[in-house]
Every structure is written in structure tokens, then in C-alpha cells.
């Protein structure tokens, strides 16, 4: 085996290890922000941070027709979904508007 072959093999191995490490860091940071083990955050993730608190969101859009009428736009999720709430302060529930509909999110841990 030539020295040139060993150097290329080591370089390819190092690049593969860096790619795996980068993918792991990306998934960990998305999980830390959203609670989901994804490579990119969803518009309506499992966990939403709002007003210094964490909210647990339903995985499917609200089926019983809850809307964002009367609620104010308060921010965006890590994936770009719109957060609506009746107050800029922490409330017992918020709504997240994503491309697939409106998701209801409830406060984790109480007020």
C-alpha cells in the first residue's frame, strides 16, 4: 500500500467523521430548541418557547375549528411558525399557525 493511498484514506475518514459530528450537533440543537429529533425545526414543533416558558404542542392541527381570531401575533417558532396569544405574558395556552393549520399548545408545568 502506498503512502499516497493512506493519506487519501485518512482524509476521507476525517471528512466522514466531521460530517457525522456536524449532523449530530445539528440534530441536538434542534432537539434542544423544539423537543424533536429532526435535522431542521418544524413550523409547529413539539415544544415551543414563549414568554420564558415552554409549551407542549399537539402534533396535528386543531380539528375542532379553533382559530387565531382575537389573538395577537407574539413571535415565531424555531421553524418559522407564527405564535399567537391573548397576552405577551405567559398564558395557559397559545396557538401556532403553520402551513398545515393551527396547532394548540398548552403550558408545561403550570403558571
N, C-alpha and C positions, 0 to 999 in steps of 0.2 A: 504494500500500500504506500502510495507516495505521500509526501508531506503536503502537497497541494490539495489532495483529496481530503486529508484530515482537517485542514484549515476550513475548507468549504463545509464539511460536515459539522464542524463545531459552530460555524457561523449560522448555518441553517437551524441547528439545535437551539442556539441562543435566541434567534428570532422567533422560533416557535414558542419558547418559554416566555419571552416578552409578550407575545400575543395572548397566551393563556393568562398571564398575570394581568394584563390590561383588561381582558374580558371579565376576569374575576373582580377586579376593582370596580368596573362599571356596574356589574350586577349588584355588588354590595352597596354602592352609593345609591342606586335606585331603590333597593330594598330598605335602606335606612330612611329614605325620604317618603316612600309610599307603602311599605309593607309587602310589596310584590317582588318576586324574584324574576324580574324581566330585564332585558338589556336597555329598554327605553321606557320611561314612565308613560302610563296610560292617562288619557284626559280625565277619567274618573277612577283614580286608584283605590285600593282597599283602605288606605289610611290617608287622610287629608289633614294638614296642619293649618289652623286658622285661629287668630287672636291668641296665640301662645298655647293652644290646646290641640289635642288630636281627636279626630272624628273617624268613626268606622262607617265606611260607605257600602251600600248594597251593591252586589256585583252586577245586577241587572237594573235597567231604568225603572222608575216607579211606574207600576201598572195601573194604579187607581186614579190617574189623571192629575196628580199634584203638579202644580205649575210654579213658576217663579213670580207670578203676579203679586205685587205689593212688597217684594223683597228687593233689596239693593245689591248691586254688584259690588262685592267686597274684595275680590282678588282673583288670582289664578292658581290652579293646582300645578304641581311639578310638570305635568304633561300638557298643560295649556287649557284645561277645563275651567270654566267660569264658576267662581264661588259666589253664591247668593245667600244673604242672611237678612233677618229683620233688624239686626244691630251690628255695629262694628265691634262690639264686645262679644265674648264667648256666650253662646246660647245652647240650648239642649239639642238643637238640630240645625243643619244647614242643608242647602241643596247645591248640587254640582251639575251644571249644564255641559254636556259633552255631545259629540256628534251623534251618538245613539239615543239621546234623550236626557231626561232629568233624573238624577240619582239623589236619593235622600241619604244623608249621613248623620249619624247620631253621636253625641258626645261620649267619649270614653272616660270613665272614671267619675263622672258627675261634676256639678258646678262646685 
